[in-house]
Amino acid sequence: MIFVTRKAHFNASHRLHNPGKSDEWNQKTFGKCNNPNWHGHNYVLEVTVAGEPDPETGYVIDLGKLKSIIQERILDPCDHKNLNIEVPFLDNIIPTSENLVKAFFDELEHDVTDAAYGKSKLYSVKLFETERNIAEYCPYRAV
């Protein structure tokens, strides 16, 4: 199996806040990430496709197509936006890195699978919120 990864960057703001809990609970749980005036990150996104290459092209997926899918499905809706209130596919989730990678995977899966060769598929999505805070979603690996 071959793994092909495309990296992308975007900037966005968010607030970690559970509306079902008290302000005190949210402040205690999320600390400065619960700032009612939001805070932002320079995110790095890695999207990995796994499979076998097309014998005619050598591609698991055309990286130009993958770039376009990431642009349309993730970057256009999220870049320079407030993830809590401006991105419809993120409605009703707390925009932690953990929740974002799962939502991004779900948003990309159909288009990436359609664009990939043969039985190749979207394998994982990794999000770097900071250099040291990273979340990854891969439904194919056991814990």
N, C-alpha and C positions, 0 to 999 in steps of 0.2 A: 504494500500500500504506500502511496506517495501522498505527502502533505504539502499543500501550497498555501502560503499565507500572504495576505495583502494587509498592509498597515495604513491607517488613516488617522487624521487628527481633527479634533473639533474643540471648540470652547463653549461652555454652557454654565449656567447658574442653576442652583437648586437649593432646597431647604429640606432637611430631614425632619419630618414632623408627622406624627400619627394623629389624625383628627379625632380619633376615638378615645384619645387619652387627654389628660389635663395638661395645661401649660407647664405645670411643675414637673410632671412625669417626663414630658418631652425635653425640657431643659436638662433634667438630671440624666436622661438616657442619651441624648444626642449632643449635649454641650454646645460648643460654638457652631456646630453644624446645624443647629436649630435656630440660628439667627433669623428673626422675622424679616430682615431686609435682604435675605439670601446670601449666598457666597458662591464663588465660581471655581472652575477647574479647567486646566488645559488637558483634555483627555487624549489618550492614545488608544486606538481601537485596532485589534488584530483579528482578522477573520480568516479561519483556516478551512480549506476544502480538502477532503480525502478521497482517494480513488486511484484508478489506473488510467494512464494516459491514452488518449485517442491515438491509434496507430497512424492515422493520416496526418495529425498535427503535432503530436507529442504533448498535447495539453491535457491536464486534468480538467482545467477550466481556463478559458481565455482570460488573462488577467485584466485586459481592457474591459471586458464585460463585467468582471467582478468589481472593478473600480466603479463602473457606472451604477451597478446595483447598490453598492455601499453609499455612493453619493446620493442616489435618489431615495433610498429607503431609510438611511440613518443621518447622513450629514445635512442634507437639505432641511429635514424637519427639526434637527437638534442644534446645529451650529449657531452660536450666538443667540440661543433661546433660553428661556426659563423652563427647565424640564418638568417642573411641577404643574405649570399652567398653559404652556404653549404647544405641547406635543401630544396630539390626540391618542396615539397608541400607548402613551405612558399614563393615561388617565387612571386614577384610583390606585396607583402604586406609590410606595415611598421610594424615591429615586436613589437608593443606595447602589453602590457598584454591583452588588449581588443581584438586585432586582433588575438593574439595567442590562446586564449581560444576558439574562434570560429573555427579557423583552426584545433586545436586539436580535438574538438568535431567532426568536419566533417571527420577527419582522422580516428577516433575511431568508429564512429557510426555503420557502417555495420558489422564489426567483433564482436563488443560487442553485438549487437542485435542477431546475429547468435549464439553466445555462451550462451546467457541468456536463462532462462527457459520460455517457453510459450510466453506470450505477454509482458514479461519484456523487458525493453529497457534502453539504455543510457539516463540518465536524465539530468546530468549536468557535466561540467568540470570547476574546480576552479583552478586558478594559483596564487600562492603567489610569486610575484617578490621580495618582501622583507617582513619582518614581518608586515609591516604597509600598503603595497601596494598590493591589491588583486583584481583580476577580476574573474568574474564567468559568464559562458554562460549556460543558461537553456532556450530552446525554448518553454517550456511548462508553464512557469509562466508569467502572464500578469504584466505589469508595473503599 
